[in-house]
Amino acid sequence: MGVTFDRDSSLGKHLDAWWQGLAERPGDRAELRRAGTVAEVVMIPAFQRLCNRFSGHFKGETGWEDRFAAIVGLLAHVRSGSEKALAEQMAGNPPVVSELRFRRILQREREDLYVAMIRIVRMLKYRANIFDLAQSVYYWGDLVKKQWAYSYFPKTPAVK
């Protein structure tokens, strides 16, 4: 993994600063929140400006723009941060996100993830670990799905 969104990385720090600054740009936040698809996010001028500012962090990466657009669109829905990993936030007794819904998310391919993740952010009361969200969405695939399963299922009791 070449691109890292953790809180100590340069990209993570810049992403966090941008996200924190959204509070001062309610028009940008509202426009991004209204985007119902990644393609709609891509067509928003605020995203294009951000994409231009962040392009240096993605040197050597191909196809990063759409993955980054999904992250930006989702972060516009997040109102407060969390220290817990996203899958851990979904777990619990009772779980915030039902086991059935969680399993359906794990079955999704990247192209179908955006709308489902907006729903998850809503279910989490607009609170999420922005670094984990960004890392998970950017690298969505079997490895991330396994990591989520290892984080969610041990913290969620079996349904009888």
N, C-alpha and C positions, 0 to 999 in steps of 0.2 A: 504494500500500500504506500504509494508515493505521497498522496495528499492526506494531511492529518488535521482534523478539526478540534483537537483537544484544547483545553483552556490555556495551555502553556505554549502552544505553537503560534507562530506569527499569523497564520490564517485564522486560527481560533480567536486570537485577540482582536483581529480586524473585524471578524464576523460579529463578535460580541459587541464591539463598539458600534457597528452599524445597527445591530438589533436594538441596543440601548437607545440609540439616536432616533429610532422610529417614533418614539413618544413625542419628539419635537417636530415630526413630519406626519401629522395625522392624514394628510391627503394621500401621501405615498402608501401608508399602511392600509387605508381604506381601499385604494385602487388594487393593491396586491391581494387583499382579502376577498375582493369581488371576483378575482380570477378563478374560474371553475376548473381549469385545466392547466397543465404545464405550458401548453402552447399559448394560452392567454397571458400567462405570466411573462413569457418571452416577449410579447408584443407591448409591454408596458415600458414607457420611457425610463421610469425610475429603475427598473431592472436592467435595462440596457446600459445606463450610466454606471450602475453597480458592477455589472459584468466587465465593463471596461476597466474600472478601478481594481478589480480583483484578478484580472487575467494573468498577472505575473505570478500568482500563487499556483497556477495550473500549467506551468511550462511542461511540455512533453506529454500532457494528458490529451487524449482525444475524446470527443463527445462529452466534455465536462459541462458545457453550457446548459443543456437540458437538465442534467442532474442538479446543477447549481440553482437553476430556476425553480425546481421542485423544493429545494431547501429554503430559498428566499420566500416563496409563496407560503410555505408552511410556517416559517418563523413569523410572518406577519400576523398569524393567528395566535401566537404564543404571547401572553401578557406578562407572565412572571416565570422566572427560572426555577429549577429544581436541581438538587445535588444527586438525586437518585437516577439510575439508568431508566430509560423509557420503558422497557419491558417490566422492570420492577415496579414502576408507577402503575402499570396496568394490572398487576397482580394484587393479591390480598385475600382476606377472609371477611366478607365476600370480595371477590375481585372487582375492580373498577370496570374492567373489560372482561366480559364473560369468556369462558374457555372456548366456546364455539366461535365467537367473533375473533378471538385471538388466533385460533387455528386457521380461520379464513384469511386473515391478514398474512399469515405465513405462507399461504398458498398463492398469494398474488405475485405477479411479475411486476417489474419496475414500472411498466407502462400503465398499470392499473392501481398503483399504490397511492397516488396523490389524493384522490377524493376520500379514500378510506382513512388516510392519515389525518385529514382535516377533521373527520368525525372523531378520531381517537383524541386529538388535541382538545376538542370540545368536551369529550367525556372526562378528560383529565382536568377539567375546569380551566382550560387555557394556560395550564402550568406544565412546563416540560424542561428537561435538561437539553438546552439548545445544542450543546456539543455532541451529545449522544444522538440526538435527532439528526443533525447534519451528517455525522459519520455513518449512521445507519442508512439513511436515504441515499447518500452518495455511493455507498458500496453494497446496496441491497442485492442480495443473492444468497446462496446456500450458507456461506459462513455466517453472515449476519443473522439469518433465520435460526441457525443452530444456537448462536449466542443468545438470542432472544428466548428461545425455548429453555435453555439452561437457566436463564434469569427469571422467567415467569413461572414455570410449572412447580419448582420446589417451594415457591412462596404462595401457591394457590392450592387449597385442599381439594382433594378429589370429590366430585359430585357423587352422591350415593343414590 
